[in-house]
């Protein structure tokens, strides 16, 4: 899953069967420091609570369809949660893997 | 699978039911010698990993659903192991 911000909603009345009743959101995928990463995508709103401006996380490919009430629908992106709090440290620097000595487990 | 470092957590009260009572970890992918690749993933924790730990990420839906034991679940990325330091 990756972070995104909801930048709008989208209505498409002419749609393939299987997409009926699915609400679409326009989302802007983000980098770890919340900057736009790739082009915006249209995602199904699997939680029906996300509105414009919210920081969300989304899943892609088949798992997006699995987020919907009917799991076999032609969906490739789905918003699956709203971020309340994002607590992340700085980007790891080289050697952080070697330095980290785990205690006796 | 890929190696990542847990850089933090994602707290979320409104989410798909599958995430109830499951921790979401923010993981930065790294190379075996610890260099950040710049990509990240939000993964479901199943091994009680904590921030700062170097972990193993499995990012595939079928495997993820087997691990969480749900036939349909919008989950792909899981933290499936905490690894010891890697000798490049």
N, CA and C atoms of all chains as a GROMACS GRO file, in nm:
protein
  579
    1UNK      N    1   0.087  -0.120   0.000
    1UNK     CA    2   0.000   0.000   0.000
    1UNK      C    3   0.088   0.123   0.000
    2UNK      N    4   0.032   0.231  -0.055
    2UNK     CA    5   0.107   0.358  -0.058
    2UNK      C    6   0.016   0.471  -0.012
    3UNK      N    7   0.079   0.583   0.017
    3UNK     CA    8   0.003   0.701   0.061
    3UNK      C    9  -0.050   0.776  -0.060
    4UNK      N   10  -0.160   0.847  -0.039
    4UNK     CA   11  -0.213   0.935  -0.145
    4UNK      C   12  -0.300   1.041  -0.079
    5UNK      N   13  -0.324   1.146  -0.153
    5UNK     CA   14  -0.420   1.244  -0.102
    5UNK      C   15  -0.536   1.248  -0.200
    6UNK      N   16  -0.657   1.260  -0.147
    6UNK     CA   17  -0.776   1.262  -0.232
    6UNK      C   18  -0.787   1.402  -0.291
    7UNK      N   19  -0.787   1.413  -0.423
    7UNK     CA   20  -0.791   1.546  -0.485
    7UNK      C   21  -0.924   1.570  -0.554
    8UNK      N   22  -1.015   1.471  -0.551
    8UNK     CA   23  -1.146   1.497  -0.611
    8UNK      C   24  -1.228   1.370  -0.624
    9UNK      N   25  -1.347   1.387  -0.672
    9UNK     CA   26  -1.432   1.269  -0.697
    9UNK      C   27  -1.468   1.268  -0.845
   10UNK      N   28  -1.526   1.161  -0.890
   10UNK     CA   29  -1.549   1.145  -1.033
   10UNK      C   30  -1.677   1.064  -1.054
   11UNK      N   31  -1.757   1.109  -1.147
   11UNK     CA   32  -1.883   1.038  -1.175
   11UNK      C   33  -1.875   0.986  -1.317
   12UNK      N   34  -1.910   0.858  -1.335
   12UNK     CA   35  -1.911   0.800  -1.469
   12UNK      C   36  -2.036   0.715  -1.480
   13UNK      N   37  -2.143   0.773  -1.535
   13UNK     CA   38  -2.268   0.698  -1.537
   13UNK      C   39  -2.259   0.584  -1.639
   14UNK      N   40  -2.193   0.609  -1.752
   14UNK     CA   41  -2.176   0.500  -1.850
   14UNK      C   42  -2.059   0.416  -1.803
   15UNK      N   43  -2.086   0.297  -1.754
   15UNK     CA   44  -1.972   0.217  -1.704
   15UNK      C   45  -2.000   0.069  -1.729
   16UNK      N   46  -1.895  -0.008  -1.728
   16UNK     CA   47  -1.912  -0.150  -1.753
   16UNK      C   48  -1.986  -0.213  -1.634
   17UNK      N   49  -2.070  -0.314  -1.664
   17UNK     CA   50  -2.136  -0.382  -1.552
   17UNK      C   51  -2.028  -0.431  -1.454
   18UNK      N   52  -2.061  -0.445  -1.328
   18UNK     CA   53  -1.959  -0.486  -1.231
   18UNK      C   54  -1.904  -0.366  -1.160
   19UNK      N   55  -1.916  -0.248  -1.222
   19UNK     CA   56  -1.870  -0.126  -1.156
   19UNK      C   57  -1.988  -0.050  -1.095
   20UNK      N   58  -2.107  -0.113  -1.102
   20UNK     CA   59  -2.225  -0.040  -1.053
   20UNK      C   60  -2.209  -0.009  -0.905
   21UNK      N   61  -2.252   0.111  -0.870
   21UNK     CA   62  -2.259   0.148  -0.728
   21UNK      C   63  -2.124   0.176  -0.665
   22UNK      N   64  -2.017   0.177  -0.745
   22UNK     CA   65  -1.884   0.200  -0.686
   22UNK      C   66  -1.852   0.349  -0.699
   23UNK      N   67  -1.813   0.409  -0.586
   23UNK     CA   68  -1.781   0.552  -0.584
   23UNK      C   69  -1.634   0.567  -0.622
   24UNK      N   70  -1.605   0.662  -0.711
   24UNK     CA   71  -1.466   0.681  -0.755
   24UNK      C   72  -1.406   0.806  -0.692
   25UNK      N   73  -1.280   0.796  -0.656
   25UNK     CA   74  -1.206   0.911  -0.604
   25UNK      C   75  -1.086   0.935  -0.695
   26UNK      N   76  -1.053   1.061  -0.713
   26UNK     CA   77  -0.928   1.094  -0.783
   26UNK      C   78  -0.822   1.109  -0.675
   27UNK      N   79  -0.717   1.029  -0.680
   27UNK     CA   80  -0.616   1.036  -0.575
   27UNK      C   81  -0.480   1.066  -0.636
   28UNK      N   82  -0.398   1.137  -0.558
   28UNK     CA   83  -0.261   1.170  -0.599
   28UNK      C   84  -0.165   1.087  -0.514
   29UNK      N   85  -0.104   0.982  -0.573
   29UNK     CA   86  -0.007   0.903  -0.495
   29UNK      C   87   0.107   0.991  -0.446
   30UNK      N   88   0.158   0.961  -0.326
   30UNK     CA   89   0.258   1.047  -0.263
   30UNK      C   90   0.387   0.971  -0.230
   31UNK      N   91   0.497   1.048  -0.220
   31UNK     CA   92   0.623   0.992  -0.171
   31UNK      C   93   0.616   0.990  -0.018
   32UNK      N   94   0.726   0.944   0.046
   32UNK     CA   95   0.723   0.934   0.193
   32UNK      C   96   0.717   1.075   0.254
   33UNK      N   97   0.766   1.177   0.182
   33UNK     CA   98   0.753   1.311   0.242
   33UNK      C   99   0.637   1.388   0.178
   34UNK      N  100   0.536   1.309   0.140
   34UNK     CA  101   0.404   1.360   0.101
   34UNK      C  102   0.410   1.452  -0.019
   35UNK      N  103   0.503   1.424  -0.110
   35UNK     CA  104   0.506   1.500  -0.236
   35UNK      C  105   0.450   1.409  -0.346
   36UNK      N  106   0.390   1.468  -0.450
   36UNK     CA  107   0.335   1.384  -0.558
   36UNK      C  108   0.443   1.291  -0.613
   37UNK      N  109   0.406   1.162  -0.633
   37UNK     CA  110   0.509   1.068  -0.681
   37UNK      C  111   0.485   1.030  -0.827
   38UNK      N  112   0.362   0.982  -0.858
   38UNK     CA  113   0.332   0.947  -0.997
   38UNK      C  114   0.202   1.018  -1.035
   39UNK      N  115   0.156   0.996  -1.157
   39UNK     CA  116   0.035   1.067  -1.199
   39UNK      C  117  -0.085   1.026  -1.114
   40UNK      N  118  -0.184   1.116  -1.099
   40UNK     CA  119  -0.304   1.080  -1.022
   40UNK      C  120  -0.373   0.957  -1.082
   41UNK      N  121  -0.439   0.880  -0.998
   41UNK     CA  122  -0.515   0.765  -1.046
   41UNK      C  123  -0.657   0.773  -0.994
   42UNK      N  124  -0.743   0.695  -1.056
   42UNK     CA  125  -0.883   0.690  -1.012
   42UNK      C  126  -0.898   0.562  -0.931
   43UNK      N  127  -0.938   0.579  -0.807
   43UNK     CA  128  -0.947   0.463  -0.719
   43UNK      C  129  -1.090   0.448  -0.670
   44UNK      N  130  -1.128   0.324  -0.649
   44UNK     CA  131  -1.260   0.298  -0.589
   44UNK      C  132  -1.250   0.332  -0.441
   45UNK      N  133  -1.357   0.388  -0.388
   45UNK     CA  134  -1.356   0.423  -0.246
   45UNK      C  135  -1.412   0.304  -0.169
   46UNK      N  136  -1.323   0.223  -0.112
   46UNK     CA  137  -1.368   0.100  -0.045
   46UNK      C  138  -1.418   0.128   0.096
   47UNK      N  139  -1.399   0.250   0.146
   47UNK     CA  140  -1.442   0.276   0.284
   47UNK      C  141  -1.554   0.381   0.287
   48UNK      N  142  -1.585   0.440   0.171
   48UNK     CA  143  -1.698   0.532   0.156
   48UNK      C  144  -1.695   0.647   0.257
   49UNK      N  145  -1.574   0.683   0.303
   49UNK     CA  146  -1.565   0.792   0.402
   49UNK      C  147  -1.464   0.897   0.359
   50UNK      N  148  -1.383   0.865   0.257
   50UNK     CA  149  -1.271   0.955   0.224
   50UNK      C  150  -1.322   1.070   0.138
   51UNK      N  151  -1.284   1.191   0.177
   51UNK     CA  152  -1.325   1.308   0.099
   51UNK      C  153  -1.204   1.385   0.051
   52UNK      N  154  -1.227   1.484  -0.037
   52UNK     CA  155  -1.114   1.562  -0.090
   52UNK      C  156  -1.027   1.618   0.022
   53UNK      N  157  -0.894   1.611   0.001
   53UNK     CA  158  -0.798   1.666   0.096
   53UNK      C  159  -0.749   1.567   0.198
   54UNK      N  160  -0.814   1.451   0.209
   54UNK     CA  161  -0.776   1.356   0.314
   54UNK      C  162  -0.650   1.279   0.271
   55UNK      N  163  -0.568   1.246   0.371
   55UNK     CA  164  -0.452   1.159   0.348
   55UNK      C  165  -0.499   1.016   0.366
   56UNK      N  166  -0.482   0.936   0.261
   56UNK     CA  167  -0.534   0.798   0.263
   56UNK      C  168  -0.422   0.702   0.224
   57UNK      N  169  -0.453   0.572   0.234
   57UNK     CA  170  -0.361   0.473   0.175
   57UNK      C  171  -0.444   0.384   0.084
   58UNK      N  172  -0.379   0.339  -0.023
   58UNK     CA  173  -0.454   0.265  -0.125
   58UNK      C  174  -0.376   0.140  -0.164
   59UNK      N  175  -0.448   0.046  -0.220
   59UNK     CA  176  -0.386  -0.079  -0.265
   59UNK      C  177  -0.414  -0.094  -0.414
   60UNK      N  178  -0.326  -0.164  -0.483
   60UNK     CA  179  -0.341  -0.178  -0.628
   60UNK      C  180  -0.364  -0.322  -0.669
   61UNK      N  181  -0.384  -0.339  -0.794
   61UNK     CA  182  -0.406  -0.467  -0.862
   61UNK      C  183  -0.519  -0.547  -0.799
   62UNK      N  184  -0.509  -0.678  -0.803
   62UNK     CA  185  -0.623  -0.763  -0.765
   62UNK      C  186  -0.672  -0.735  -0.624
   63UNK      N  187  -0.578  -0.695  -0.539
   63UNK     CA  188  -0.617  -0.672  -0.399
   63UNK      C  189  -0.714  -0.555  -0.389
   64UNK      N  190  -0.711  -0.464  -0.487
   64UNK     CA  191  -0.805  -0.352  -0.485
   64UNK      C  192  -0.947  -0.406  -0.500
   65UNK      N  193  -0.964  -0.503  -0.590
   65UNK     CA  194  -1.098  -0.559  -0.608
   65UNK      C  195  -1.142  -0.633  -0.481
   66UNK      N  196  -1.046  -0.691  -0.412
   66UNK     CA  197  -1.079  -0.767  -0.290
   66UNK      C  198  -1.131  -0.674  -0.181
   67UNK      N  199  -1.110  -0.545  -0.196
   67UNK     CA  200  -1.155  -0.451  -0.092
   67UNK      C  201  -1.302  -0.418  -0.109
   68UNK      N  202  -1.359  -0.456  -0.222
   68UNK     CA  203  -1.498  -0.418  -0.250
   68UNK      C  204  -1.594  -0.523  -0.194
   69UNK      N  205  -1.721  -0.484  -0.170
   69UNK     CA  206  -1.818  -0.582  -0.119
   69UNK      C  207  -1.825  -0.706  -0.209
   70UNK      N  208  -1.824  -0.680  -0.342
   70UNK     CA  209  -1.825  -0.793  -0.436
   70UNK      C  210  -1.680  -0.807  -0.484
   71UNK      N  211  -1.604  -0.912  -0.442
   71UNK     CA  212  -1.460  -0.913  -0.466
   71UNK      C  213  -1.417  -0.934  -0.610
   72UNK      N  214  -1.512  -0.970  -0.700
   72UNK     CA  215  -1.465  -0.995  -0.838
   72UNK      C  216  -1.516  -0.885  -0.931
   73UNK      N  217  -1.468  -0.764  -0.909
   73UNK     CA  218  -1.510  -0.651  -0.992
   73UNK      C  219  -1.385  -0.594  -1.062
   74UNK      N  220  -1.405  -0.529  -1.178
   74UNK     CA  221  -1.291  -0.477  -1.254
   74UNK      C  222  -1.235  -0.349  -1.192
   75UNK      N  223  -1.169  -0.361  -1.080
   75UNK     CA  224  -1.112  -0.245  -1.008
   75UNK      C  225  -0.963  -0.267  -0.996
   76UNK      N  226  -0.883  -0.162  -1.020
   76UNK     CA  227  -0.738  -0.183  -1.008
   76UNK      C  228  -0.674  -0.099  -0.898
   77UNK      N  229  -0.748  -0.003  -0.844
   77UNK     CA  230  -0.696   0.074  -0.729
   77UNK      C  231  -0.812   0.095  -0.634
   78UNK      N  232  -0.784   0.087  -0.504
   78UNK     CA  233  -0.891   0.110  -0.406
   78UNK      C  234  -0.833   0.178  -0.282
   79UNK      N  235  -0.903   0.280  -0.237
   79UNK     CA  236  -0.864   0.345  -0.111
   79UNK      C  237  -0.916   0.257   0.002
   80UNK      N  238  -0.826   0.213   0.090
   80UNK     CA  239  -0.867   0.119   0.195
   80UNK      C  240  -0.851   0.176   0.335
   81UNK      N  241  -0.809   0.300   0.347
   81UNK     CA  242  -0.802   0.356   0.482
   81UNK      C  243  -0.764   0.503   0.481
   82UNK      N  244  -0.804   0.571   0.585
   82UNK     CA  245  -0.769   0.713   0.604
   82UNK      C  246  -0.662   0.720   0.712
   83UNK      N  247  -0.557   0.796   0.684
   83UNK     CA  248  -0.446   0.807   0.780
   83UNK      C  249  -0.482   0.910   0.887
   84UNK      N  250  -0.484   0.866   1.015
   84UNK     CA  251  -0.504   0.962   1.123
   84UNK      C  252  -0.370   1.022   1.164
   85UNK      N  253  -0.268   0.936   1.170
   85UNK     CA  254  -0.137   0.984   1.215
   85UNK      C  255  -0.028   0.906   1.143
   86UNK      N  256   0.071   0.979   1.092
   86UNK     CA  257   0.183   0.915   1.023
   86UNK      C  258   0.309   0.951   1.101
   87UNK      N  259   0.363   0.853   1.172
   87UNK     CA  260   0.481   0.881   1.255
   87UNK      C  261   0.600   0.808   1.195
   88UNK      N  262   0.679   0.878   1.109
   88UNK     CA  263   0.792   0.809   1.045
   88UNK      C  264   0.920   0.888   1.066
   89UNK      N  265   1.030   0.813   1.083
   89UNK     CA  266   1.161   0.876   1.102
   89UNK      C  267   1.220   0.911   0.967
   90UNK      N  268   1.348   0.958   0.970
   90UNK     CA  269   1.415   0.996   0.845
   90UNK      C  270   1.444   0.874   0.758
   91UNK      N  271   1.479   0.899   0.633
   91UNK     CA  272   1.512   0.792   0.539
   91UNK      C  273   1.635   0.717   0.593
   92UNK      N  274   1.634   0.582   0.584
   92UNK     CA  275   1.750   0.509   0.634
   92UNK      C  276   1.874   0.545   0.552
   93UNK      N  277   1.991   0.553   0.621
   93UNK     CA  278   2.115   0.580   0.548
   93UNK      C  279   2.194   0.448   0.539
   94UNK      N  280   2.291   0.440   0.449
   94UNK     CA  281   2.362   0.313   0.428
   94UNK      C  282   2.429   0.276   0.559
   95UNK      N  283   2.442   0.136   0.575
   95UNK     CA  284   2.508   0.089   0.696
   95UNK      C  285   2.409   0.074   0.809
   96UNK      N  286   2.287   0.128   0.791
   96UNK     CA  287   2.192   0.115   0.904
   96UNK      C  288   2.160  -0.033   0.921
   97UNK      N  289   2.172  -0.112   0.811
   97UNK     CA  290   2.140  -0.255   0.822
   97UNK      C  291   2.250  -0.323   0.903
   98UNK      N  292   2.376  -0.286   0.875
   98UNK     CA  293   2.486  -0.357   0.942
   98UNK      C  294   2.494  -0.314   1.088
   99UNK      N  295   2.474  -0.184   1.114
   99UNK     CA  296   2.498  -0.134   1.251
   99UNK      C  297   2.400  -0.196   1.350
  100UNK      N  298   2.274  -0.220   1.305
  100UNK     CA  299   2.166  -0.255   1.398
  100UNK      C  300   2.194  -0.395   1.454
  101UNK      N  301   2.249  -0.407   1.573
  101UNK     CA  302   2.278  -0.537   1.635
  101UNK      C  303   2.156  -0.575   1.720
  102UNK      N  304   2.091  -0.688   1.691
  102UNK     CA  305   1.975  -0.725   1.774
  102UNK      C  306   2.026  -0.792   1.900
  103UNK      N  307   1.964  -0.768   2.012
  103UNK     CA  308   2.010  -0.830   2.137
  103UNK      C  309   1.983  -0.981   2.131
  104UNK      N  310   2.029  -1.053   2.234
  104UNK     CA  311   2.004  -1.198   2.234
  104UNK      C  312   1.854  -1.225   2.233
  105UNK      N  313   1.804  -1.301   2.136
  105UNK     CA  314   1.656  -1.318   2.134
  105UNK      C  315   1.620  -1.452   2.196
  106UNK      N  316   1.075  -1.162  -0.215
  106UNK     CA  317   1.064  -1.074  -0.098
  106UNK      C  318   1.168  -0.966  -0.108
  107UNK      N  319   1.149  -0.862  -0.024
  107UNK     CA  320   1.245  -0.750  -0.024
  107UNK      C  321   1.282  -0.717   0.120
  108UNK      N  322   1.394  -0.644   0.130
  108UNK     CA  323   1.440  -0.598   0.262
  108UNK      C  324   1.395  -0.455   0.281
  109UNK      N  325   1.353  -0.422   0.402
  109UNK     CA  326   1.313  -0.284   0.428
  109UNK      C  327   1.347  -0.251   0.573
  110UNK      N  328   1.348  -0.121   0.602
  110UNK     CA  329   1.364  -0.080   0.741
  110UNK      C  330   1.234  -0.016   0.786
  111UNK      N  331   1.187  -0.056   0.903
  111UNK     CA  332   1.063   0.002   0.954
  111UNK      C  333   1.095   0.144   1.001
  112UNK      N  334   1.030   0.241   0.936
  112UNK     CA  335   1.058   0.381   0.971
  112UNK      C  336   0.949   0.442   1.056
  113UNK      N  337   0.841   0.368   1.076
  113UNK     CA  338   0.735   0.424   1.160
  113UNK      C  339   0.606   0.348   1.144
  114UNK      N  340   0.500   0.408   1.196
  114UNK     CA  341   0.371   0.340   1.193
  114UNK      C  342   0.268   0.431   1.127
  115UNK      N  343   0.162   0.369   1.078
  115UNK     CA  344   0.050   0.444   1.021
  115UNK      C  345  -0.070   0.416   1.110
  116UNK      N  346  -0.120   0.520   1.174
  116UNK     CA  347  -0.236   0.504   1.263
  116UNK      C  348  -0.361   0.539   1.183
  117UNK      N  349  -0.462   0.450   1.187
  117UNK     CA  350  -0.580   0.471   1.103
  117UNK      C  351  -0.701   0.409   1.170
  118UNK      N  352  -0.802   0.491   1.201
  118UNK     CA  353  -0.920   0.434   1.266
  118UNK      C  354  -1.027   0.401   1.161
  119UNK      N  355  -1.027   0.475   1.049
  119UNK     CA  356  -1.126   0.445   0.945
  119UNK      C  357  -1.055   0.367   0.835
  120UNK      N  358  -1.086   0.237   0.826
  120UNK     CA  359  -1.016   0.156   0.724
  120UNK      C  360  -1.100   0.033   0.694
  121UNK      N  361  -1.057  -0.040   0.593
  121UNK     CA  362  -1.126  -0.164   0.557
  121UNK      C  363  -1.121  -0.258   0.679
  122UNK      N  364  -1.225  -0.339   0.696
  122UNK     CA  365  -1.233  -0.423   0.817
  122UNK      C  366  -1.110  -0.511   0.839
  123UNK      N  367  -1.044  -0.552   0.733
  123UNK     CA  368  -0.930  -0.642   0.748
  123UNK      C  369  -0.820  -0.582   0.834
  124UNK      N  370  -0.817  -0.447   0.841
  124UNK     CA  371  -0.707  -0.385   0.916
  124UNK      C  372  -0.739  -0.370   1.063
  125UNK      N  373  -0.862  -0.406   1.103
  125UNK     CA  374  -0.894  -0.394   1.246
  125UNK      C  375  -0.796  -0.478   1.327
  126UNK      N  376  -0.745  -0.421   1.436
  126UNK     CA  377  -0.651  -0.491   1.527
  126UNK      C  378  -0.525  -0.537   1.456
  127UNK      N  379  -0.491  -0.473   1.344
  127UNK     CA  380  -0.364  -0.509   1.280
  127UNK      C  381  -0.281  -0.382   1.267
  128UNK      N  382  -0.152  -0.394   1.298
  128UNK     CA  383  -0.064  -0.278   1.291
  128UNK      C  384  -0.015  -0.256   1.149
  129UNK      N  385  -0.012  -0.128   1.110
  129UNK     CA  386   0.042  -0.091   0.979
  129UNK      C  387   0.179  -0.027   1.000
  130UNK      N  388   0.279  -0.083   0.935
  130UNK     CA  389   0.414  -0.031   0.950
  130UNK      C  390   0.457   0.038   0.821
  131UNK      N  391   0.520   0.154   0.836
  131UNK     CA  392   0.572   0.229   0.721
  131UNK      C  393   0.715   0.181   0.699
  132UNK      N  394   0.741   0.115   0.588
  132UNK     CA  395   0.870   0.051   0.564
  132UNK      C  396   0.941   0.110   0.443
  133UNK      N  397   1.063   0.154   0.461
  133UNK     CA  398   1.146   0.205   0.351
  133UNK      C  399   1.228   0.088   0.295
  134UNK      N  400   1.214   0.063   0.165
  134UNK     CA  401   1.294  -0.045   0.105
  134UNK      C  402   1.442  -0.006   0.107
  135UNK      N  403   1.530  -0.103   0.138
  135UNK     CA  404   1.673  -0.074   0.139
  135UNK      C  405   1.745  -0.185   0.063
  136UNK      N  406   1.869  -0.154   0.018
  136UNK     CA  407   1.953  -0.256  -0.045
  136UNK      C  408   2.018  -0.338   0.068
  137UNK      N  409   2.077  -0.453   0.037
  137UNK     CA  410   2.139  -0.533   0.142
  137UNK      C  411   2.243  -0.456   0.225
  138UNK      N  412   2.305  -0.351   0.168
  138UNK     CA  413   2.400  -0.278   0.255
  138UNK      C  414   2.335  -0.152   0.314
  139UNK      N  415   2.202  -0.152   0.318
  139UNK     CA  416   2.135  -0.050   0.398
  139UNK      C  417   2.102   0.078   0.327
  140UNK      N  418   2.127   0.083   0.197
  140UNK     CA  419   2.103   0.206   0.120
  140UNK      C  420   1.954   0.215   0.089
  141UNK      N  421   1.892   0.330   0.119
  141UNK     CA  422   1.750   0.345   0.089
  141UNK      C  423   1.730   0.346  -0.061
  142UNK      N  424   1.629   0.276  -0.111
  142UNK     CA  425   1.605   0.276  -0.256
  142UNK      C  426   1.515   0.393  -0.293
  143UNK      N  427   1.452   0.455  -0.191
  143UNK     CA  428   1.362   0.566  -0.222
  143UNK      C  429   1.218   0.522  -0.227
  144UNK      N  430   1.196   0.389  -0.245
  144UNK     CA  431   1.058   0.341  -0.247
  144UNK      C  432   1.018   0.298  -0.106
  145UNK      N  433   0.891   0.299  -0.081
  145UNK     CA  434   0.843   0.257   0.051
  145UNK      C  435   0.718   0.173   0.033
  146UNK      N  436   0.674   0.113   0.141
  146UNK     CA  437   0.546   0.041   0.135
  146UNK      C  438   0.484   0.045   0.275
  147UNK      N  439   0.353   0.049   0.279
  147UNK     CA  440   0.284   0.037   0.407
  147UNK      C  441   0.244  -0.109   0.418
  148UNK      N  442   0.297  -0.178   0.517
  148UNK     CA  443   0.278  -0.323   0.525
  148UNK      C  444   0.209  -0.360   0.656
  149UNK      N  445   0.133  -0.468   0.650
  149UNK     CA  446   0.067  -0.519   0.770
  149UNK      C  447   0.170  -0.600   0.849
  150UNK      N  448   0.178  -0.574   0.978
  150UNK     CA  449   0.278  -0.644   1.061
  150UNK      C  450   0.221  -0.774   1.116
  151UNK      N  451   0.294  -0.882   1.096
  151UNK     CA  452   0.251  -1.009   1.158
  151UNK      C  453   0.361  -1.069   1.245
  152UNK      N  454   0.467  -0.989   1.269
  152UNK     CA  455   0.576  -1.044   1.352
  152UNK      C  456   0.616  -0.947   1.464
  153UNK      N  457   0.532  -0.850   1.492
  153UNK     CA  458   0.563  -0.753   1.598
  153UNK      C  459   0.693  -0.679   1.575
  154UNK      N  460   0.715  -0.635   1.453
  154UNK     CA  461   0.837  -0.557   1.425
  154UNK      C  462   0.817  -0.415   1.476
  155UNK      N  463   0.927  -0.350   1.508
  155UNK     CA  464   0.917  -0.212   1.559
  155UNK      C  465   1.000  -0.117   1.475
  156UNK      N  466   0.979   0.013   1.494
  156UNK     CA  467   1.057   0.111   1.418
  156UNK      C  468   1.207   0.088   1.436
  157UNK      N  469   1.282   0.102   1.326
  157UNK     CA  470   1.427   0.086   1.331
  157UNK      C  471   1.472  -0.054   1.295
  158UNK      N  472   1.379  -0.149   1.297
  158UNK     CA  473   1.419  -0.288   1.270
  158UNK      C  474   1.426  -0.312   1.120
  159UNK      N  475   1.516  -0.403   1.083
  159UNK     CA  476   1.530  -0.441   0.942
  159UNK      C  477   1.442  -0.563   0.922
  160UNK      N  478   1.353  -0.553   0.824
  160UNK     CA  479   1.251  -0.658   0.810
  160UNK      C  480   1.244  -0.714   0.669
  161UNK      N  481   1.172  -0.825   0.660
  161UNK     CA  482   1.149  -0.892   0.533
  161UNK      C  483   1.005  -0.860   0.491
  162UNK      N  484   0.989  -0.810   0.369
  162UNK     CA  485   0.856  -0.775   0.320
  162UNK      C  486   0.814  -0.873   0.212
  163UNK      N  487   0.696  -0.929   0.230
  163UNK     CA  488   0.638  -1.014   0.125
  163UNK      C  489   0.524  -0.933   0.064
  164UNK      N  490   0.527  -0.911  -0.067
  164UNK     CA  491   0.430  -0.820  -0.130
  164UNK      C  492   0.355  -0.893  -0.240
  165UNK      N  493   0.270  -0.988  -0.197
  165UNK     CA  494   0.195  -1.064  -0.298
  165UNK      C  495   0.064  -1.109  -0.235
  166UNK      N  496  -0.046  -1.082  -0.304
  166UNK     CA  497  -0.177  -1.100  -0.242
  166UNK      C  498  -0.209  -1.239  -0.196
  167UNK      N  499  -0.180  -1.337  -0.284
  167UNK     CA  500  -0.218  -1.473  -0.249
  167UNK      C  501  -0.148  -1.518  -0.121
  168UNK      N  502  -0.019  -1.492  -0.114
  168UNK     CA  503   0.057  -1.529   0.006
  168UNK      C  504   0.006  -1.453   0.127
  169UNK      N  505  -0.025  -1.326   0.105
  169UNK     CA  506  -0.073  -1.244   0.217
  169UNK      C  507  -0.203  -1.300   0.272
  170UNK      N  508  -0.293  -1.338   0.182
  170UNK     CA  509  -0.422  -1.390   0.229
  170UNK      C  510  -0.405  -1.522   0.301
  171UNK      N  511  -0.307  -1.603   0.257
  171UNK     CA  512  -0.282  -1.729   0.330
  171UNK      C  513  -0.237  -1.698   0.472
  172UNK      N  514  -0.147  -1.600   0.483
  172UNK     CA  515  -0.088  -1.570   0.615
  172UNK      C  516  -0.196  -1.515   0.709
  173UNK      N  517  -0.281  -1.425   0.659
  173UNK     CA  518  -0.381  -1.370   0.750
  173UNK      C  519  -0.504  -1.460   0.759
  174UNK      N  520  -0.508  -1.562   0.674
  174UNK     CA  521  -0.616  -1.660   0.684
  174UNK      C  522  -0.750  -1.606   0.639
  175UNK      N  523  -0.748  -1.518   0.537
  175UNK     CA  524  -0.875  -1.464   0.487
  175UNK      C  525  -0.881  -1.493   0.336
  176UNK      N  526  -0.992  -1.548   0.291
  176UNK     CA  527  -1.000  -1.584   0.148
  176UNK      C  528  -0.999  -1.458   0.062
  177UNK      N  529  -1.075  -1.356   0.104
  177UNK     CA  530  -1.069  -1.230   0.027
  177UNK      C  531  -1.024  -1.121   0.123
  178UNK      N  532  -0.915  -1.058   0.090
  178UNK     CA  533  -0.866  -0.949   0.176
  178UNK      C  534  -0.779  -0.859   0.090
  179UNK      N  535  -0.800  -0.727   0.100
  179UNK     CA  536  -0.723  -0.633   0.019
  179UNK      C  537  -0.584  -0.611   0.077
  180UNK      N  538  -0.510  -0.718   0.093
  180UNK     CA  539  -0.377  -0.707   0.155
  180UNK      C  540  -0.275  -0.767   0.059
  181UNK      N  541  -0.163  -0.694   0.041
  181UNK     CA  542  -0.053  -0.753  -0.038
  181UNK      C  543   0.075  -0.752   0.044
  182UNK      N  544   0.109  -0.637   0.100
  182UNK     CA  545   0.240  -0.624   0.165
  182UNK      C  546   0.230  -0.662   0.312
  183UNK      N  547   0.315  -0.755   0.352
  183UNK     CA  548   0.320  -0.798   0.491
  183UNK      C  549   0.464  -0.796   0.539
  184UNK      N  550   0.482  -0.761   0.667
  184UNK     CA  551   0.614  -0.778   0.729
  184UNK      C  552   0.616  -0.920   0.782
  185UNK      N  553   0.696  -1.006   0.720
  185UNK     CA  554   0.692  -1.148   0.754
  185UNK      C  555   0.815  -1.194   0.830
  186UNK      N  556   0.909  -1.107   0.854
  186UNK     CA  557   1.027  -1.151   0.929
  186UNK      C  558   1.108  -1.032   0.976
  187UNK      N  559   1.179  -1.051   1.085
  187UNK     CA  560   1.274  -0.950   1.133
  187UNK      C  561   1.412  -1.010   1.112
  188UNK      N  562   1.493  -0.944   1.029
  188UNK     CA  563   1.618  -1.012   0.993
  188UNK      C  564   1.736  -0.952   1.068
  189UNK      N  565   1.838  -1.039   1.087
  189UNK     CA  566   1.959  -0.993   1.155
  189UNK      C  567   2.041  -0.912   1.056
  190UNK      N  568   2.144  -0.843   1.107
  190UNK     CA  569   2.224  -0.759   1.015
  190UNK      C  570   2.273  -0.840   0.895
  191UNK      N  571   2.274  -0.772   0.780
  191UNK     CA  572   2.312  -0.839   0.655
  191UNK      C  573   2.459  -0.810   0.629
  192UNK      N  574   2.543  -0.915   0.609
  192UNK     CA  575   2.687  -0.888   0.579
  192UNK      C  576   2.701  -0.879   0.428
  193UNK      N  577   2.709  -0.754   0.376
  193UNK     CA  578   2.719  -0.739   0.229
  193UNK      C  579   2.845  -0.802   0.174
   0.00000   0.00000   0.00000
